[in-house]
């Protein structure tokens, strides 16, 4: 479970740094982070639990939306690199090391 979360975080980070990913989808996680850090909230953070839960929902929803807007071949390429598989440089075809 922890490895899956770590790999997902690495995937999101790699996609944010990839120059082939358009700029505007990269704004989605940034705007979500600004919302989390802003003092204006849908549910105030003073309500212990509920206040943090809406922040978590906004963050996870924004990351899911961001990932859905990325071309599938880029996601597969980065997942292959994270999982330790080799990528053929010209065609980005995934080749297993097994």
C-alpha positions in Angstrom: 0.0 0.0 0.0 2.8 2.4 0.9 4.7 1.5 -2.3 1.6 2.2 -4.4 1.2 5.7 -2.8 4.9 6.4 -3.2 4.8 5.3 -6.9 1.7 7.5 -7.5 3.4 10.5 -5.9 6.5 9.9 -8.0 4.4 9.6 -11.2 2.6 12.9 -10.5 5.9 14.6 -9.7 7.5 13.3 -13.0 4.5 14.4 -15.0 4.6 17.9 -13.5 8.3 18.1 -14.5 7.8 16.7 -18.0 8.0 19.4 -20.7 5.7 17.4 -23.0 2.8 17.9 -20.6 1.0 21.1 -21.4 1.2 24.0 -19.0 -2.6 24.4 -18.2 -3.1 20.9 -16.7 -0.2 21.6 -14.4 -2.2 24.5 -13.0 -4.8 22.1 -11.6 -2.6 20.8 -8.7 -1.2 24.2 -8.1 -4.6 25.8 -7.7 -5.6 23.0 -5.4 -2.5 23.6 -3.3 -3.3 27.3 -3.1 -6.9 26.4 -1.9 -5.5 24.2 0.8 -3.1 26.9 2.0 -5.6 29.7 1.8 -7.5 30.8 4.9 -10.8 30.6 2.9 -12.3 27.2 3.2 -15.6 25.4 2.3 -15.5 23.7 5.7 -13.4 25.5 8.3 -10.4 23.7 9.6 -11.5 24.4 13.2 -13.9 21.5 12.8 -11.3 18.8 13.5 -11.5 16.0 11.0 -14.1 17.5 8.6 -11.9 20.6 7.8 -9.0 18.5 6.8 -11.2 16.0 5.0 -12.4 18.6 2.5 -8.8 19.6 1.9 -7.8 16.0 1.2 -10.7 15.6 -1.1 -9.8 18.7 -3.1 -6.2 17.5 -3.4 -7.0 14.0 -4.4 -9.7 15.2 -6.9 -7.3 17.6 -8.5 -4.6 15.0 -8.9 -7.1 12.6 -10.5 -8.3 15.3 -12.9 -4.7 16.3 -13.7 -3.8 12.7 -14.5 -6.9 12.2 -16.6 -5.8 15.1 -18.9 -2.4 13.6 -19.6 -1.9 11.5 -22.7 -1.9 7.8 -21.8 1.5 7.1 -23.5 3.2 9.6 -21.3 1.7 8.0 -18.2 2.8 4.5 -19.4 6.3 5.8 -20.1 6.7 7.3 -16.6 5.2 4.2 -14.9 7.6 2.0 -16.8 10.5 4.1 -15.6 9.3 4.1 -12.0 8.7 0.3 -12.1 12.3 -0.3 -13.4 11.4 -1.3 -16.9 13.5 -0.1 -19.9 12.1 2.4 -22.4 13.1 2.2 -26.1 14.3 5.8 -26.8 12.7 6.3 -30.3 9.3 4.8 -29.9 8.8 4.8 -26.1 7.9 1.2 -26.3 7.9 -0.6 -22.9 10.3 -3.6 -22.7 10.4 -5.8 -19.6 13.7 -6.7 -18.2 12.5 -10.2 -17.2 
